[in-house]
Structures are given as structure tokens and as C-alpha cells.
Amino acid sequence: MEQKNFEQVWEQLRLALKNPKQGYTNYLEQIIVENIRGIKHLKIDFNYPVTVIAGPNSCGKTTVLFAAACAYQPTDSERSHTPAALFPNLNHKQHSEWSDSIRNTAFHFSYKTKQRMKWSKGVSWNRSFFGEKSAEQPKSQVYLRTLSDLSNPSEVRAVLQINKQPNLELEVISSDLLALAQRVLPVEYGTVVLIKKNDKNLLFVQRNDENGGSYSEFHMSGGERSILRISKDISKLKNALVLIDEIEIGLHPFTQSQLMLELQRIALRNKLQIIVTTHSPVILETVPKDARVFLERVGDNVIEKPAQKPIIQKAFYGQSTDKLSILCEDNIGEYFVLGVLDYLNPKINLAHDDISVGRDTGKTEFATHIKALGKFKKLNEFVFVLDGDAKDMKGELQKEASKVQPTANIEPLFLPGADIPETWAWEILMNNTQSYAQLLGLETTGLNQKMQNLDLSYNNASGKPTEISKNKFHALALQLKRKEEELIRIIARTESAKETGEIKIFADELERQIQNWQNRQ
């Protein structure tokens, strides 16, 4: 049900962004960051109204968030977010070596209205509009919450002696401003009051649930406090830009998921553009793939990486610490391995949940994945499985692994056959027609005839031999009214149990690597 709710709001937000009658009069489509905090040139497109920026520490997530905050001029008395305020410099007159060196720093903004603007740093920060006469900075409310705001009581330290303060102002927070919090938090609030003195304020709640109680912000959990603050602040915003740094801090995974669902719903209702940063895999999975921005520091620059394959993403964001991950080339390789595991798991007392099997889009990306995983010391949690035609890549992959994680000592595995598993599987079926016909619920002559007809049909086909093999295997699966993934899994499981031929070599080596991983746990 929860996944259905997410998919529904994803579709609604996409339609709202495309339809000019739906609103989104203010929308930041692109930002370019140049020459600041170790970023030479970084371009990020915002293709979906709620964007999640992820990546390791010191990769520029907060820099992008702060740069985005400078995109608009406030529409009311709210403070303006400027580069001078968000990116201050240390300049010591007597000790120049203690001064920040910032040269040619610039932020470029492109908006849905087709307007463009640039902040650039010379002696001071200046705005320009790419030659457009009489242009002005777009106006919009901008809500910015940083990690320190969300996790520390810094906002309320000045009212620690609130009981001694005269002339306090009380503001009852209306229920509509707490609607988001009420849907996310497992508590029922009766009254929520904001106690104010000058520019400082403190939340105070009275609860209606069975636990009851009245307490101030000092006695709230970090998660409760952050959600109440966010709910109070953004529920009244419309056509605004909302920026939240490390949104998952202090929140249970289930609460993270619920918060992101409600944020997307309020984004739809109030036409908000929301950008958050995170280290949480739960947060990442609450938005569609084109709403995930992955940043990585490479040398002296930061780049945006394509959305990671789920198996890689889980390794980076904390979901693979107690699992072995097996990375294959494609869906056929994945289900071939699953078939072998169907045989191995009972033999070595292993549950399916102990191993995560995933796939990429081909062998060419394996060296890149090894390099990335090695940086995070994750190679010992992975087994790399390639098709038979990639055997000449073994040395290259091991060399790449030794550069980034010398202690890993990876041993890539190769599926049976000289090229792709579909070719190997076809030969197995042809040589064992009687037994597989029985297994698949067919007459022997029926399976044999289907395969002979397909051989004749594809004999004169043009194209690469591997593509012909793929197409032929796919056609056979269709005729058998089975998915090709299901068919390859049946063959891999059946042949593994025979403990003969090339597949025995593969299964034995896979078993050895699994046991090595178990011994390291």
C-alpha cells in the first residue's frame, strides 16, 4: 500500500510540473556551482519537484543546498539568503595565509520561466542576468533548515531562563500548520504553543493520547522536535523553495518514509519545490530515480554520478553490512546465479535473505563499480559475476581493485560457456531434451521440434551471434509460456544438482567465496 501511495503522488507531481495551469510559477530547473569548496564545475538539473541529494561526507551536498538558497529574493520581510551570508570568508589583514582563497566563484540559476541569473564573486558578490535588460532576481519564499537547526537546541538556548522573562508572547499553533506532524508522528497533540521573546521562541505541547503530558521543546526527542518545527514552518508556504539538510537526522526509518510521503503531498498541494540532502537509503527510495542526485568527489572536483543500481546503492547507504552482494551483468546472469543458489543454499545452510543478487547493464561498468566500492572499503562484501565472454577482463578488474582496496583480493567469476549464458543454456536443452521436456511438462518431441524450428528460423539471421542467441532463447521462452529469467533459473538449478561440467566449476567457486565471506563475519 505504501509503495502505491508513493507512485500515485509521483505521477501527480510530474503532471503538476508539466501543466502550466497547475501552478509552479516559481521553479528552479538548474543550478551550476563553480570554484568553491573543492567544486570546479558542477551542474545539477531538478527534474522532479522533490529532489534528494546523496553522497559521502565532503562531497558538496550542503554547498549545493546553500547555493540554491541564493536563487530567490524574498517576497516579504523574511531574511534574504545571499552568498555573502551563506559563504562567508576569513580574511586576516595581518596574516594573509589565514585567509580563504576564493577565485572566480559563481552560481548560475535557470528557472522554469526561462529566466537566468548569476551570482559571481569579485571584490564582493554581484548579480547579473546574461545581458537581459531590466531583469530582476525572481522573488519567492525560501525555507532553509540546516543540520544544526534540526539536531541541536541552539534556537532556544536564549530562553533557557524563560520562566524569568517578562512580557512573553504566546502564539497557539493552528491545527492546519501541524497537519504534517500529526500524520507522521505516532502521537496526538491537543495544543501546541509557540512561546516567544524577541526573535527567540520555544515550542510547548499538550498531548491528548494515553501517555498524555505537557512538555517543552527541551524534553522532546530530536525527531519529534524537527518534525514539529518543519511542519509549523512549511505548512503555510506556497510556491516556495524548501531546503532541508540531512533530513533523516533523529528519525526512525519508518518515520523517514512517512515524512517524505507527506512532504511530497504538501509539495503537490502548495506547489512547493523541495530539495533535501541525506545519507539514508530509506529517503532515497521515497522519490523516483530521476529525483535522486548522487555526488562524488573525484580528484579536485565533485561530479554528479548517475543513479546507482539498487545493489550498489544499498552498499553505499548502509543496507549491505550483514549481506553478501553478488553483482551480475544483466537479468539473465542474475537469475542464473539465483538458480545456482537454489541448489547451494540448503547445502551450506544459507538463507536467500543472506545474499543480495543484483545486476548492472553490462561488463563495461564493472571496473567503475569496483573503483567506487573500493573507496568505501566494500569490496569484501561483493562477488562479481560476468558472462563467459568477459574472461579476459579478470586481470583488469583485479588490478583496479588492488589500487583502491589492496586487502580485498577479489576473484571475479564467469558463467559457463564461451560467450553468454543463453548460448550455454540452449546447448544444455538440446543435449537433454527428454529430461527437460518432462521437467517443463512437455512431450519430448514437442520441445525438440520447437528448438529445431527456431534454429532454422535464426540460421540466416543477421546480427551478432550473441544477439541471435539472446533472441532465440527469448523466443523459446515465449513459446513455452515462461519468462526467460524463469527458464534460465530452472536450467541453472537443475544442472548444478548434477555436479558435473562447467557449472560445477562455477558453483564450487561461488560456494568457496560465500564461505570466505561467512568466515569474515
Backbone torsions as a table, in degrees:
resi	resn	phi	psi	omega
1	MET	NA	-41.9	-178.0
2	GLU	-63.7	-42.7	178.7
3	GLN	-62.0	-38.6	178.2
4	LYS	-62.5	-40.2	178.3
5	ASN	-62.6	-42.1	178.8
6	PHE	-64.1	-47.3	-177.4
7	GLU	-63.1	-34.3	178.5
8	GLN	-65.8	-47.1	-178.6
9	VAL	-71.1	-30.8	175.8
10	TRP	-59.7	-47.3	-178.2
11	GLU	-64.5	-41.0	-179.7
12	GLN	-65.1	-40.0	178.8
13	LEU	-67.4	-38.7	177.8
14	ARG	-61.9	-44.6	179.7
15	LEU	-64.9	-39.8	-179.9
16	ALA	-63.9	-37.8	-179.4
17	LEU	-69.5	-35.7	-177.9
18	LYS	-77.0	-31.8	-173.7
19	ASN	-88.8	112.7	-177.8
20	PRO	-63.0	-23.9	179.4
21	LYS	-75.8	-13.8	-177.7
22	GLN	-83.4	-7.7	-179.2
23	GLY	112.5	-137.6	-173.9
24	TYR	51.2	49.6	176.3
25	THR	-67.1	-27.9	173.4
26	ASN	-110.9	118.7	177.9
27	TYR	-153.9	124.4	178.6
28	LEU	-87.1	113.9	-175.8
29	GLU	-89.2	-31.0	-175.7
30	GLN	-154.6	146.7	173.7
31	ILE	-135.2	139.5	175.0
32	ILE	-122.1	127.3	179.2
33	VAL	-111.0	130.0	-177.6
34	GLU	-130.3	131.1	166.9
35	ASN	56.8	57.0	173.9
36	ILE	-154.1	140.2	176.3
37	ARG	49.9	44.0	177.1
38	GLY	78.9	8.0	176.6
39	ILE	-104.0	119.1	176.4
40	LYS	-81.5	-53.5	-179.0
41	HIS	-155.5	117.0	-179.0
42	LEU	-135.1	120.7	178.6
43	LYS	-112.2	129.7	179.3
44	ILE	-129.0	128.2	174.9
45	ASP	-99.3	139.9	178.3
46	PHE	-107.2	98.5	-172.7
47	ASN	-93.8	-6.5	-174.5
48	TYR	-144.0	143.3	-172.9
49	PRO	-59.8	-20.6	177.8
50	VAL	-122.3	114.1	-175.0
51	THR	-113.0	137.0	175.9
52	VAL	-112.9	122.3	178.5
53	ILE	-103.8	123.7	-176.4
54	ALA	-127.8	163.9	178.3
55	GLY	153.4	168.6	-179.6
56	PRO	-68.6	172.2	177.4
57	ASN	-60.6	147.7	176.9
58	SER	65.2	30.1	177.6
59	CYS	-104.2	0.4	173.8
60	GLY	103.3	11.4	-178.2
61	LYS	-59.9	-50.4	-178.2
62	THR	-68.5	-32.9	176.8
63	THR	-60.0	-44.9	178.5
64	VAL	-63.3	-41.5	-179.5
65	LEU	-62.5	-46.2	179.6
66	PHE	-65.5	-38.4	178.1
67	ALA	-62.5	-41.8	178.7
68	ALA	-61.7	-33.1	180.0
69	ALA	-63.5	-20.6	-178.3
70	CYS	-88.1	5.2	-173.7
71	ALA	-74.0	-25.8	-172.3
72	TYR	-126.1	155.1	169.9
73	GLN	-95.4	135.5	-176.2
74	PRO	-64.3	150.2	-178.1
75	THR	-90.3	-11.9	-177.6
76	ASP	-138.6	-147.6	-176.5
77	SER	-81.0	0.1	178.2
78	GLU	-58.6	149.0	-179.8
79	ARG	-67.3	146.7	-180.0
80	SER	-85.5	137.6	176.1
81	HIS	-94.6	115.5	-179.2
82	THR	-122.5	156.8	176.3
83	PRO	-58.9	-34.2	-179.5
84	ALA	-62.7	-35.6	-179.6
85	ALA	-81.3	-38.9	-175.1
86	LEU	-87.3	-20.9	-180.0
87	PHE	-127.3	64.0	-178.7
88	PRO	-69.1	155.0	-179.6
89	ASN	-117.6	148.5	172.2
90	LEU	-94.9	120.1	177.6
91	ASN	-130.7	104.4	-179.3
92	HIS	-96.3	118.0	-174.9
93	LYS	-63.7	-37.7	-177.8
94	GLN	-85.2	-25.9	-178.5
95	HIS	-127.0	89.3	-177.8
96	SER	-63.1	-24.6	179.4
97	GLU	-69.2	-13.2	177.1
98	TRP	-96.9	20.6	-177.1
99	SER	-109.4	142.6	176.0
100	ASP	-68.9	134.4	178.4
101	SER	-102.9	106.9	179.7
102	ILE	-125.9	119.4	-178.2
103	ARG	-130.2	138.2	175.7
104	ASN	55.6	33.3	178.2
105	THR	-75.9	137.0	-179.8
106	ALA	-154.2	149.8	171.9
107	PHE	-123.1	124.5	177.9
108	HIS	-106.4	136.6	179.6
109	PHE	-125.5	136.5	172.7
110	SER	-123.4	131.9	-174.4
111	TYR	-112.5	163.1	179.2
112	LYS	-61.4	-27.6	179.5
113	THR	-73.5	1.5	-177.5
114	LYS	75.4	3.4	175.3
115	GLN	-76.8	152.0	175.2
116	ARG	-130.8	149.7	179.0
117	MET	-146.2	154.8	-179.2
118	LYS	-139.4	129.4	166.8
119	TRP	-97.6	129.7	178.1
120	SER	-134.1	149.0	-175.7
121	LYS	-104.9	115.7	169.6
122	GLY	-113.9	-122.7	170.2
123	VAL	-64.8	-37.5	174.4
124	SER	-136.5	177.9	178.9
125	TRP	-83.6	135.7	-179.4
126	ASN	-135.3	150.2	176.7
127	ARG	-102.1	146.2	173.4
128	SER	-143.1	163.5	-171.5
129	PHE	-131.4	32.6	174.0
130	PHE	53.6	43.6	174.6
131	GLY	81.4	-0.6	-179.6
132	GLU	-77.4	117.9	-176.0
133	LYS	-70.5	145.3	177.7
134	SER	56.4	20.0	178.1
135	ALA	-76.1	148.7	178.3
136	GLU	-129.3	158.4	176.4
137	GLN	-64.0	131.4	177.9
138	PRO	-57.4	148.1	-178.9
139	LYS	-105.8	137.1	176.5
140	SER	-170.6	154.7	171.9
141	GLN	-73.1	141.2	177.1
142	VAL	-127.8	123.7	178.1
143	TYR	-109.5	119.4	-177.7
144	LEU	-122.7	121.0	175.0
145	ARG	-119.6	127.5	179.8
146	THR	-102.2	170.6	-179.0
147	LEU	-57.3	-42.5	-178.4
148	SER	-65.4	-36.5	177.9
149	ASP	-64.0	-37.2	-173.9
150	LEU	-79.3	-28.4	-169.7
151	SER	-112.4	-17.8	-176.0
152	ASN	-115.8	152.2	178.9
153	PRO	-83.1	32.0	-176.0
154	SER	-63.0	-30.5	-178.3
155	GLU	-66.8	-20.3	-172.5
156	VAL	-120.0	6.7	-177.5
157	ARG	-60.9	-33.4	-176.8
158	ALA	-70.3	-10.2	179.3
159	VAL	-113.5	25.6	177.4
160	LEU	-57.6	-33.5	179.0
161	GLN	-100.2	41.0	-172.3
162	ILE	-61.0	-29.8	-179.4
163	ASN	-67.6	-16.6	-179.8
164	LYS	-97.1	-4.0	-174.6
165	GLN	-85.5	128.3	175.3
166	PRO	-83.9	163.7	171.9
167	ASN	55.9	47.4	176.6
168	LEU	-77.1	147.6	178.1
169	GLU	-106.6	133.5	180.0
170	LEU	-112.1	133.7	177.6
171	GLU	-129.3	116.9	177.0
172	VAL	-76.4	126.4	-179.7
173	ILE	-81.9	121.6	-176.5
174	SER	-69.9	156.4	-174.8
175	SER	-63.4	-31.6	-178.9
176	ASP	-68.2	-26.8	177.6
177	LEU	-79.6	-12.0	178.9
178	LEU	-109.4	8.0	-175.4
179	ALA	-59.8	-42.3	179.8
180	LEU	-61.6	-46.7	-179.4
181	ALA	-62.6	-39.1	-178.6
182	GLN	-65.9	-30.1	179.6
183	ARG	-82.3	-20.3	-175.8
184	VAL	-98.0	-43.8	-175.0
185	LEU	-86.3	142.8	-178.8
186	PRO	-84.1	42.5	179.1
187	VAL	-134.9	159.2	178.4
188	GLU	-116.7	117.7	-177.9
189	TYR	-94.0	136.0	173.1
190	GLY	-86.9	-65.1	-179.1
191	THR	-128.9	138.0	173.2
192	VAL	-126.2	126.5	-175.9
193	VAL	-121.3	141.9	172.6
194	LEU	-103.6	113.7	178.3
195	ILE	-91.8	121.2	-171.1
196	LYS	-122.4	145.5	172.9
197	LYS	-145.3	111.3	-175.2
198	ASN	57.8	-122.8	-178.1
199	ASP	-98.8	9.8	178.9
200	LYS	-106.1	150.7	179.7
201	ASN	-151.1	162.1	-176.0
202	LEU	-143.1	131.4	176.9
203	LEU	-81.2	142.9	175.4
204	PHE	-138.1	130.8	-175.2
205	VAL	-123.4	151.1	168.9
206	GLN	-124.1	125.2	-174.7
207	ARG	-99.7	150.1	179.6
208	ASN	-101.9	-11.0	-174.0
209	ASP	-75.6	179.3	-173.2
210	GLU	-63.3	-25.6	177.8
211	ASN	-75.3	-25.3	176.2
212	GLY	57.1	-155.3	174.5
213	GLY	98.0	152.7	175.0
214	SER	-129.2	133.7	-177.1
215	TYR	-159.6	158.1	-179.2
216	SER	-93.9	178.9	-179.4
217	GLU	-60.5	-25.1	179.3
218	PHE	-63.5	-24.4	-175.7
219	HIS	-111.1	16.1	174.8
220	MET	-90.5	151.4	170.5
221	SER	-68.9	160.7	179.0
222	GLY	-59.3	-39.3	-179.5
223	GLY	-67.2	-44.8	-179.9
224	GLU	-62.0	-44.0	-178.3
225	ARG	-62.6	-46.3	-176.6
226	SER	-65.4	-40.2	-178.8
227	ILE	-69.2	-39.8	177.1
228	LEU	-61.5	-44.1	179.9
229	ARG	-63.3	-47.6	-178.9
230	ILE	-62.6	-43.8	-179.4
231	SER	-60.7	-47.4	-179.6
232	LYS	-61.0	-40.5	-171.9
233	ASP	-79.8	-39.0	-171.5
234	ILE	-98.1	-14.0	-176.9
235	SER	-62.6	-26.3	-178.2
236	LYS	-93.9	-4.4	-177.5
237	LEU	-80.4	144.7	174.6
238	LYS	-138.5	140.7	-177.8
239	ASN	48.5	46.8	-176.3
240	ALA	-120.1	166.7	175.5
241	LEU	-105.4	122.1	-178.4
242	VAL	-111.7	125.3	-176.7
243	LEU	-126.0	121.9	-177.2
244	ILE	-130.8	125.1	-178.4
245	ASP	-92.0	128.6	178.1
246	GLU	48.5	65.4	-171.7
247	ILE	-64.6	-22.4	-174.0
248	GLU	-81.6	-7.6	-173.7
249	ILE	-55.7	124.0	175.9
250	GLY	80.7	5.5	-174.5
251	LEU	-111.1	137.8	173.3
252	HIS	-64.8	148.5	179.5
253	PRO	-51.5	-41.7	178.8
254	PHE	-63.0	-41.4	179.3
255	THR	-66.0	-36.9	175.8
256	GLN	-57.1	-46.6	-178.8
257	SER	-63.0	-45.8	-179.6
258	GLN	-64.5	-39.8	179.3
259	LEU	-61.8	-45.0	-178.8
260	MET	-66.5	-34.3	176.5
261	LEU	-64.1	-45.9	-179.0
262	GLU	-68.6	-35.5	176.7
263	LEU	-62.1	-39.6	179.3
264	GLN	-71.0	-33.1	176.3
265	ARG	-67.5	-42.0	179.0
266	ILE	-71.8	-30.1	173.7
267	ALA	-61.2	-39.3	179.0
268	LEU	-68.4	-46.0	-177.4
269	ARG	-66.0	-44.5	-171.3
270	ASN	-104.4	7.0	179.8
271	LYS	54.7	52.7	177.6
272	LEU	-95.3	142.9	166.1
273	GLN	-101.0	124.3	-174.7
274	ILE	-120.5	130.8	176.1
275	ILE	-127.6	125.9	179.7
276	VAL	-128.1	155.2	171.8
277	THR	-109.8	155.1	-175.9
278	THR	-160.9	160.9	165.4
279	HIS	-116.3	5.2	-170.1
280	SER	-94.7	127.9	174.5
281	PRO	-66.1	-27.9	178.8
282	VAL	-64.8	-46.0	179.3
283	ILE	-61.1	-43.0	-179.3
284	LEU	-57.8	-40.4	-174.6
285	GLU	-78.5	-4.3	-179.9
286	THR	-88.1	-3.9	176.6
287	VAL	-124.6	156.5	179.2
288	PRO	-66.0	163.6	-173.3
289	LYS	-58.4	-37.3	-177.7
290	ASP	-77.5	1.0	175.0
291	ALA	-102.5	3.8	-179.7
292	ARG	-102.4	124.3	178.2
293	VAL	-113.2	118.6	-179.6
294	PHE	-105.4	123.4	178.9
295	LEU	-108.0	145.0	178.4
296	GLU	-144.3	136.2	176.3
297	ARG	-84.6	123.6	179.5
298	VAL	-126.1	111.3	-177.5
299	GLY	62.4	-124.4	-179.3
300	ASP	-104.4	31.7	179.8
301	ASN	-145.7	168.5	173.7
302	VAL	-118.6	135.2	179.3
303	ILE	-124.9	158.5	172.4
304	GLU	-92.2	126.8	178.3
305	LYS	-94.4	149.2	174.1
306	PRO	-61.0	154.1	177.5
307	ALA	-52.9	127.4	-174.4
308	GLN	-71.1	152.2	169.5
309	LYS	-60.8	146.1	-176.4
310	PRO	-51.7	-38.9	-177.2
311	ILE	-67.8	-34.9	177.2
312	ILE	-74.1	-43.8	-179.4
313	GLN	-57.2	-42.8	-178.9
314	LYS	-66.7	-32.7	177.5
315	ALA	-66.5	-40.3	-178.3
316	PHE	-72.2	-31.7	-170.7
317	TYR	-113.9	30.5	162.2
318	GLY	90.8	12.5	-177.6
319	GLN	-106.0	8.7	-176.5
320	SER	-122.4	13.0	-174.0
321	THR	-65.4	-26.5	179.9
322	ASP	-115.6	20.8	179.0
323	LYS	-130.7	150.9	169.0
324	LEU	-92.2	133.5	179.0
325	SER	-106.9	134.1	177.0
326	ILE	-115.4	119.7	-177.3
327	LEU	-105.6	122.8	-179.1
328	CYS	-112.5	174.1	-178.6
329	GLU	-75.5	-44.4	-173.9
330	ASP	-151.2	-172.5	-176.0
331	ASN	-65.9	-32.2	178.6
332	ILE	-68.6	-42.9	176.3
333	GLY	-61.7	-40.4	179.5
334	GLU	-60.1	-47.4	-176.5
335	TYR	-76.6	-24.7	171.3
336	PHE	-62.0	-48.4	179.5
337	VAL	-62.5	-40.9	178.0
338	LEU	-61.1	-36.0	176.6
339	GLY	-64.8	-42.1	177.2
340	VAL	-64.2	-39.7	179.0
341	LEU	-67.4	-30.2	174.9
342	ASP	-56.1	-35.3	179.0
343	TYR	-82.3	-41.5	-173.5
344	LEU	-75.4	-36.6	-171.7
345	ASN	-54.7	-50.2	177.8
346	PRO	-63.7	-32.5	-177.3
347	LYS	-65.5	-39.3	-176.6
348	ILE	-111.0	16.5	175.0
349	ASN	57.5	52.7	-177.0
350	LEU	-120.2	135.8	176.5
351	ALA	-89.5	152.2	179.3
352	HIS	-58.2	-34.3	-177.7
353	ASP	-70.0	-13.5	-179.8
354	ASP	-73.8	-18.6	-175.2
355	ILE	-127.5	134.9	175.8
356	SER	-107.5	119.6	179.9
357	VAL	-108.4	125.8	-179.0
358	GLY	-137.6	-178.9	-175.8
359	ARG	-142.0	161.3	174.3
360	ASP	-115.3	-157.0	-179.5
361	THR	-113.8	20.6	179.0
362	GLY	142.5	170.5	-173.2
363	LYS	-74.1	-20.7	-172.8
364	THR	-66.4	-22.3	-177.1
365	GLU	-91.8	-4.9	-174.1
366	PHE	-63.2	-40.6	179.8
367	ALA	-62.3	-39.2	178.3
368	THR	-64.9	-42.6	178.9
369	HIS	-64.7	-40.4	179.3
370	ILE	-62.9	-41.6	178.3
371	LYS	-61.9	-45.4	-178.9
372	ALA	-66.9	-45.0	-179.6
373	LEU	-65.9	-34.9	179.0
374	GLY	-63.7	-34.5	178.6
375	LYS	-60.3	-32.5	-178.5
376	PHE	-99.9	12.8	178.2
377	LYS	56.5	43.2	-176.7
378	LYS	-106.7	-1.0	-171.9
379	LEU	-64.6	-30.7	179.1
380	ASN	-68.6	-10.9	179.0
381	GLU	-96.7	5.5	-174.8
382	PHE	-126.0	145.4	165.6
383	VAL	-119.1	130.6	-177.2
384	PHE	-104.0	122.8	-176.8
385	VAL	-119.9	121.4	179.9
386	LEU	-119.3	165.9	176.9
387	ASP	-70.8	165.7	-176.7
388	GLY	-61.7	-25.4	-178.6
389	ASP	-80.2	4.3	-179.2
390	ALA	-107.4	13.1	-175.9
391	LYS	-58.4	-30.9	-178.5
392	ASP	-72.5	-5.5	179.3
393	MET	-89.4	-6.9	-173.7
394	LYS	-55.6	-49.3	-178.5
395	GLY	-62.5	-40.8	179.6
396	GLU	-61.5	-44.6	-178.9
397	LEU	-67.1	-40.6	178.4
398	GLN	-66.3	-37.5	178.5
399	LYS	-64.3	-42.2	179.0
400	GLU	-63.7	-40.6	179.8
401	ALA	-65.5	-40.0	-178.1
402	SER	-66.2	-25.5	178.8
403	LYS	-70.4	-43.4	-171.7
404	VAL	-95.9	-28.5	179.6
405	GLN	-147.4	79.8	-172.8
406	PRO	-57.1	-28.2	-176.5
407	THR	-80.1	-6.6	-173.2
408	ALA	-73.8	-42.8	177.9
409	ASN	52.8	60.3	-176.7
410	ILE	-73.2	151.4	177.1
411	GLU	-129.7	91.9	178.9
412	PRO	-58.6	143.6	177.2
413	LEU	-107.1	153.8	-177.7
414	PHE	-129.1	131.2	-178.5
415	LEU	-65.6	154.6	-179.3
416	PRO	-59.1	151.8	178.1
417	GLY	105.0	161.8	-177.6
418	ALA	-83.4	-21.2	-179.6
419	ASP	-131.6	-88.6	-176.7
420	ILE	-116.8	157.4	-176.0
421	PRO	-64.1	-25.9	178.9
422	GLU	-62.8	-38.2	178.7
423	THR	-65.0	-44.9	178.8
424	TRP	-61.6	-44.4	-177.7
425	ALA	-64.6	-38.1	178.8
426	TRP	-61.8	-43.7	179.1
427	GLU	-64.0	-38.7	177.5
428	ILE	-61.2	-45.6	-179.8
429	LEU	-63.8	-42.0	-179.1
430	MET	-64.2	-36.0	-178.0
431	ASN	-84.1	-11.1	-177.6
432	ASN	-135.6	44.5	-173.7
433	THR	-58.8	-42.7	-175.4
434	GLN	-63.9	-49.2	-176.7
435	SER	-67.9	-38.3	-179.1
436	TYR	-75.5	-31.6	175.1
437	ALA	-60.6	-43.8	178.2
438	GLN	-64.3	-42.3	-179.4
439	LEU	-63.7	-36.5	-177.3
440	LEU	-91.2	2.6	177.4
441	GLY	75.8	35.1	-178.5
442	LEU	-122.3	164.4	168.3
443	GLU	-76.8	145.4	-179.1
444	THR	-56.5	-45.5	-178.9
445	THR	-65.0	-31.0	-180.0
446	GLY	-64.7	-48.1	178.8
447	LEU	-65.4	-43.5	-178.9
448	ASN	-60.7	-42.4	-178.8
449	GLN	-66.2	-42.6	179.3
450	LYS	-59.2	-44.2	-177.0
451	MET	-70.2	-39.0	178.0
452	GLN	-64.7	-41.4	178.5
453	ASN	-62.1	-42.0	179.4
454	LEU	-67.5	-38.3	175.7
455	ASP	-58.0	-45.6	179.0
456	LEU	-63.3	-41.0	-178.7
457	SER	-63.7	-36.0	-174.7
458	TYR	-98.7	0.1	-178.3
459	ASN	-58.5	-40.7	-176.2
460	ASN	-103.1	14.1	-179.6
461	ALA	-69.8	144.3	176.9
462	SER	-92.0	157.4	-179.5
463	GLY	122.0	175.0	179.5
464	LYS	-66.8	144.7	178.2
465	PRO	-55.3	-37.8	-179.4
466	THR	-67.2	-37.1	178.2
467	GLU	-67.2	-38.5	177.3
468	ILE	-62.5	-43.2	178.2
469	SER	-61.2	-43.0	178.7
470	LYS	-60.9	-47.4	-177.4
471	ASN	-64.9	-39.7	-179.7
472	LYS	-65.7	-43.3	179.5
473	PHE	-65.6	-39.6	178.1
474	HIS	-62.8	-42.6	179.8
475	ALA	-63.9	-38.8	177.9
476	LEU	-63.7	-43.4	179.4
477	ALA	-59.9	-40.8	178.4
478	LEU	-62.1	-43.5	-179.7
479	GLN	-66.3	-31.0	178.3
480	LEU	-84.2	-2.0	-178.9
481	LYS	58.2	42.7	175.7
482	ARG	-132.4	156.0	172.8
483	LYS	-75.8	146.4	-178.3
484	GLU	-64.1	-30.7	176.5
485	GLU	-64.0	-41.1	178.4
486	GLU	-64.0	-42.1	-177.6
487	LEU	-65.6	-43.5	-179.0
488	ILE	-67.7	-33.0	178.8
489	ARG	-67.4	-41.4	177.7
490	ILE	-60.5	-45.3	-178.4
491	ILE	-65.5	-44.9	-179.4
492	ALA	-63.0	-40.7	179.4
493	ARG	-66.0	-45.1	-177.4
494	THR	-65.6	-44.8	-178.3
495	GLU	-70.2	-33.8	177.5
496	SER	-61.2	-39.7	-178.7
497	ALA	-66.1	-21.8	179.0
498	LYS	-75.6	-22.2	178.6
499	GLU	53.4	48.2	176.5
500	THR	-141.5	163.1	172.6
501	GLY	71.5	-163.9	-175.8
502	GLU	-62.4	-34.5	-176.2
503	ILE	-68.7	-26.8	175.5
504	LYS	-64.9	-40.8	177.8
505	ILE	-61.0	-45.2	179.7
506	PHE	-63.9	-47.7	-177.5
507	ALA	-63.8	-40.2	179.3
508	ASP	-63.8	-41.2	-179.0
509	GLU	-70.8	-38.2	176.3
510	LEU	-63.2	-43.0	177.3
511	GLU	-59.5	-42.1	-179.6
512	ARG	-62.7	-43.3	-179.3
513	GLN	-69.1	-34.5	175.4
514	ILE	-64.0	-43.7	-179.8
515	GLN	-66.4	-36.1	175.7
516	ASN	-61.9	-41.9	178.0
517	TRP	-64.6	-41.6	179.0
518	GLN	-61.2	-38.1	-178.7
519	ASN	-68.9	-24.5	179.2
520	ARG	-82.0	-15.8	-176.0
521	GLN	-72.9	NA	NA
